[in-house]
Amino acid sequence: MPSHRPVSRKILLTGVVTIISAAWLYGCEQNTAINGFETYHQRLAKVLDTDPLAPSLTDPLAFPATRSLFIPVEEIRVDLLDAYELRKCGLFHLIAERNSILGKVQDKTRQLRYELLLLNGLQHCLDTLPQDNDLLPMLTRYSSQKRAQLPLHTWNMLTTGEEWRQQFTAYPHPFPLGTFYGFDEALAAFTFVQSILSQNNINKNELALESSKLAAKQADTLLTHQKQIHPYHYVAQLEYSLQFATEWLDTSTRLLEQNENRIICGPNRNQQKAEYLQNVFYKFFVADIQPYLAELDSQYRQIQPVLATLLTKPGAPETGANTVLARYRQYYVDGELHAAFRAATLNHVKFWQRTFKRCNMKIGAQ
């Protein structure tokens, strides 16, 4: 009925407005970590009867440009007549697919997947072809060459492939309190890539035909990991969260130390200000911020050794991409930021320990 149309349109428009409003409110909702550190600091300042300090929040270090990190990989071709013979052990179709137009425009993860499948297929050929087959010397040489290139393909995937590079590209948003998006996915993905390189390092100097195969299923597992990390900026967000927390902790500790003479303690003296500060400490720091700091520390310690291995450029460490990457790696991966984070946490806790001791307050008592 015509009379019903305006009502339906009104309902539809109302629904759209509701969705837009909800999206706007969600987008404007303040990050709980930002709010938590700010509130804690402001409450300390209020009890101390002083103005809060502004933290010197710095921008995260940029991950180097793709062009400065990409390592060209020499194309090693197999003669088509020889490749045709490789159908006997299942390699002809794989090589033909790679040489097709679609195969040449694969993303970096699929390129590495191809290399894994190729190495697995080559090993299968070496294991199954008759020992007097004329292809064996060529396949042995080709397998050795391709195995030596695997770290280069892996490096290019990690540093220039969209989903992997996204994990390192600056992302200035701290994790919300109690929420650490993408940790499990990132740790699993990077550990898996590390396992590929570790297996290759074991095998690359072993040209004997009995050296271990790279399981074909590893190749498809790589695509699964790529898909799982795609929604996140985990490493970059972890790095910024450590930096953000460090700067806020240093600022709050400085506020407390600058006003330490205002915290009156001692026998027969009014310790009300110290007691109020103690309440702020337990309500905001111990309840919310301290668990957050502990989780950041734990996650960094778990993923750092893996990143240290993966973000080492294949080849001479003093040249090429490692030079470009040096400052980023030194600050985030080699532990400079983490050391500053731990020092800021320790200094902040030590202030409270010193104050509670001076005021004869038992730690844990509120």
N, C-alpha and C positions, 0 to 999 in steps of 0.2 A: 504494500500500500504506500502511496506517495507520502502520506503524512508521517510514516515511520522513518523516512530517510534522514531528516534533520536530527532526530533523536540518536540514530546510529552514528552519524558523523560526530555529534557532540560527545558521545561516549568514547569514540575512537580518538578524538582530539584530546579529551581529558586524560586518556591513557598515555598518549604521547607526551603530554605535559608532565605527567607524573614520572615517566621514565627519565625525561630530560632533567627534571628537578632532582631526582634521586642521584643521577650521574653527576650533576653539578655539586651536590652536597658531598658525595663520596670523594670527588676530586679535590674539594676544599678541606676535607677532614685532615686535621694535623696529624702528622706522624707521631705515634705514641712515644718513641724514643726522644724526638725533639722536645715534645711537651714534658716528658719525664725529667730530662736534664735541666730544662729551663725552670720548671716548677721547683725542683730541688734547690737550685741556685737562688731563686727568688725568695724562697722561704728562709734560707740561711741568711740572706741579706736583711730580710724583714726582722728576724730575731736579733740580729746584730745592730739594728738601727742604722743601716748604711745603704748606699745605693748599690745595686747589683753591678757586676763588671760585665763587659761585652767580650765574649770569647773571640779570639783571632781565628775564625774559621777559614781555612785555606782551601783552594780548589785542589781536587785530586790530580796527581800526575797523569799526563796523557800517555796512552799506549802508542808506541810509534806507528807511523803511517804504513799502510800495507806495502807500498812500493819499496820501502826501506827494509822490509823484513822478508819479502819473497825471495826464495832461492831458485834460480832456473835449474831445471833438471834435464840433463841430456836425454834426447829421445833415442832409445835403442830399439831398432826395428828388426823383425824377423822376416826373412825372405818368404814370400807367399807360398812358393812351392814347398818349402820346408814346413810352413805353417799348415799346409794342407795335410801333410803327413802326420801332423800333431793331432788330427781328429782321432787317431787310434787311442789316445789317452785323454781325449776330451778337451783339448786346448784350442782347437781350430775355431769353434764357435765363439769362445770368449775373446780371442784376439780379433776376430772379424768384427765383433760387436764394438770393441774398443776403437777400432779404426774407422767405424762409421761416423757420419756427421754428428749424430746424437751423442756418440761416445766421446767425441772430441770437445763437447761443451759441458761435460759433467762438472758438478761442483767439487770442491776439494775433498769432501768426505767420500764421495763416490769414486773419485780418482784413487784415493787410498784403498778403498774397498776393492777396486780392480787389481791393485798391486798385490793385495793379500790373496785374492782368488788366483791370480797368475802364479804367485810363488807356490801356493798349494798345488796347483795343477802341474807346475814344472816338477815339483818333488814327486808327484804321482807318476809322471812320465819316467823320471829317472829310476823310480822303484820298479816299474812294470815293463818297460821296453826291454827287449833282449839285449844282452850285454855286447853283442856284436853289431847292434844297430848303429848306422852311420850318424844318426842325429845326436847320440849321447854326448860327444865332446862339445858340440854346439850348445846343447841344452845345459850342460854343466857350467859352461862359461856364461851363458845368458842368465842362469839362476844366480850365479855369484854376483854378476853386475846388478841385477835387479834387487837383490838382497842388500847390497851396499847402498842403493838409492832409497831404501825404505825410510830411513831417518829423515831424509830430505822431504819426501812426500808428507811425512807425519808433521814435520815442522811447518810446512806450507799450509796444511790443514788447520793446525792450531792457531797460527798467527795471521792467516789471511782468509780462512774460511769463515763465512758469515756467522754461523751459530757459535763457533768456538772462539773466534776473535771477540764476539760480543761479550764473552765472559770477562775479558780484560779491559775493554774500553770503558773509560771513565764514566761513572754512574753516581752522581752526588746525592744519593738518597740512603740514609742509614736504615738498617733493618728496624722495623717496629719492635717494641719490647715483646719478648717471648715468641717472635715470629721470624724465622730464618729461611726465606724462600730459596729453594733450589739446592740446599746443601747435599742431600742424599744423591740427587741426580748428578751434580757436578763431581762429587767425590767418586762416585761409581764410574762416570765417564772418563775422568782423567786417570783413574787407576787402571781402567781397561786399556787405555792408550799406552800407559806406561808398561803394562804387561806385554803388549805387542812388541815394544822396543826392547824390553828385557829378553824376550824370547829370540828376537832377531840378533841381539848382541851375543847370545850364547851360540847361535847357529852360524853366524856369518863367517867365522873363521874355520868352520868345519865343512869341507867340501866333499866329504865322504857321502855316499849315497844314502847311508842310514840315518843322516841327521833328521831331527824331528820335523814334522810337518806343521805348517800353520793351518789350523783347522778352518775349513771353509765357513763354518758357522760364525767364526769371528767376524767375517766381513759383514754379515747381516746384523750382527750385534752392534757393530759400529754405527750403522744407520739408526738403530734403536736409540742409542745414546745421544746421537745428534738431535733426534726428535725430542728427547726428554729434556735436554738442556735449553732448547730453543726459547721457551717462555721466560727465561731468567737471565739476569746479569750477575750471577752469584759471586764470582771472585771479585769483580769491581765493587759490588755492594758490600762485601765483607771488608775489603780494603778501606772503603770510605767509612764504614761503621767504626773500624778501629781508629781511624784518624779523627773522626767526629768525637768519639768518646774520649780520646786522649786530650783533645783541645778543651772540652768541657770540664774534664777532671782537673786539668791544670788550672783552669780559670777558677773553679770552686775552691781548690786548695789555696790558691793565691788570696782569694777573698777571706778565707778563714785565717790565714797566717797574718794578713795585714790588720786584722781586727782581733787578734788573739788576746790583746790586753783588755778587751771589753768583756771577756769571759771570766767573770769573778768566781773564784773558788777558794775554799779554805774553811777552817773551823770557825763557827759563829759568824759566817758571812752568808749573805743571800745568794744562793746559787741558782736562782730561778732561770736566768738566761741560759746557763749551762744545761739545765734540765729541759728547757724548751728546745735547745739545739739537739739534745739527745733524742727527743721525740721526732724531730725532723729527720735526723740520721736514720733512725729505724723505720720510720714510715715511708720515706722516699728512697733512701739509698739501699738499705738492707733488703727491703721488700721487693723493689723493682729493679734498681740499677745494678746492684751487685750480681744477681743471677744473670743479667744480660751480659755483663762484663765477663763472667766466667764462661758463658757459652761462646762468646766471640773468641776468647782465648783457646778454648777447647777445639773449636772448628778450625781455627787457623793452624793449630799444632797438627791437626790431622791431615790437612790438605797441603801444607807448606812443603813437606818433603817430595810430594808428587810433582808439584809445580816447579820445584828447584831442578828436578830431572828434566821435565818437559821443556822448560824455557831456557835450555842451554843449546845454543846453536850448534848443529853438527859441523865438525871441522875445527879449525883454529879458533880458540876463544877470543883472541885479541883482534880479530878482523870481522868485517861484515856486520851482520845483524846484531851480534852480541854487543858491538860498540854502540849501536843505536839504542839498544835495549838496556844498556848498563845502568843508567840512573833508575829506571823503573824497577829493574830487578833488585838493585841494591836496597831501595827503599821499601818495596812491598814484599818481595820474595825472600831476600837474604836476611831479613829480620830487623832492619833499622826501625821501621815503624812499630813492629811488634815489641821491640825493646823499649821504645818510648811509651808505648801503651802500658806495658807492665810497670815501668817506672812511675808513670802517672798514677796508676792504681795503687801501687805500694805507698807512694808519698801521701796520697789522700787518706788511706787507711791508717798510716802511721800518725797523722795529725790527730785522728780520733782516738787512737790508742794512748797517745801522749796526754790528750785532754782528759780522757776518762780517768787515767791514772792520777793526774794532778787534782782532779775534782773528786777523787775517791769514789768513782762510779764503777760498778761492776759491768763488764762487757756482757751483753745479753740481757741485762735488766733494764726495764723501761718503767 
